[in-house]
């Protein structure tokens, strides 16, 4: 089947579950997906069954993180479009810039918009101008520890130093008193330089006891922007999400409606075109305060797909091909409740130690309201070089209580042997009274660790 979008071959500049996710939508649209693969991934089942290009050795810096290799592989394999997935190069402006230079359609926003939203201070200024509420803090990067101390004195302790160009907890330090500022500033700038080649940091008041909430938006090149509701991503470990759900169970209807509309308006104000996510902190007063924008598809996008019925990857590809959105805001119907568990090859009883190795048994659950996104099959070898995500279990049900019960049943039916996984953690969290009653925040993992470890 020929694609009606004009893309006949699309290069997937990523690996693992996201590569399979994008490839399946391409195949449904009549587009031939061509996968990138490092030497460590070239023998994996999901790669062998599809066209692929070996882009370099196992080391990510010489394969999945090399934009020149990716664009060169796309051109040499005859692809007219490139999808970055998430992680790796997905938020590096150099990738869409190189694609444009070589006549390849980038499935995502422009390099200019990506650069704007990737630099925290300009991004926050743009979002504030569009009507989103911010966390009180510095107006931009701090020139010195003395300036950081002055801002902290003004907004009140505790505060958080954060990398201007960073994410994932790198270049971040909590400061609870003026005496801690000097050392924290030096540590944060040094870590930011090492992680992002940019030592600049800014400061925000630390919101303790908050919830992490994000809003999914879709925008085309003609100024049409819609939102697809919000997701709660509060259950985290070291700023890495473990469980996501939609809708947020503690967000007021008034704050939800106000911020959803404002998020769509903010995306339109910067000329955004593609799928994107606005991330917020829900403070103790019930106010959503903007933190950052992820200018890409999120791992947890399928939580939203389960509620709205749209294929967000298909929408991304259509937008990149120059087509307008297929739906208007009034057409969006968000129903029921969805929950995602990220199944990682890690041992939660050993401080989440990575568990690479061969999967000797893999039997995912199936049934009504159950979706499993994965690149894994029996015999797959989890490599030690990359993120340990091996599957995402997503469930849908009419209510949150039913969704929790369905997720627990699906976790009990999920059989994985050969490597340790985080399934025991997900069972403990979902079964806990704290999760069911929403008695938790970003500081805690409800139900974990269990009172009795095995």
PyMOL commands that set and color helices and strands:
alter all, ss='L'
color gray80, all
select helices_A, chain A and resi 16-28+45-48+60-62+67-76+93-101+111-118+120-129+145-155+178-196+253-269+301-308+312-320+329-331+348-350+400-413+423-431+433-436
alter helices_A, ss='H'
color red, helices_A
select strands_A, chain A and resi 9-12+32-38+52-56+81-83+105-107+159-163+173-175+201-205+211-219+225-237+240-246+274-282+288-294+337-344+346-347+353-354+357-358+361-363+370-374+381-382+389-397+415-417
alter strands_A, ss='S'
color yellow, strands_A
deselect
rebuild
show_as cartoon
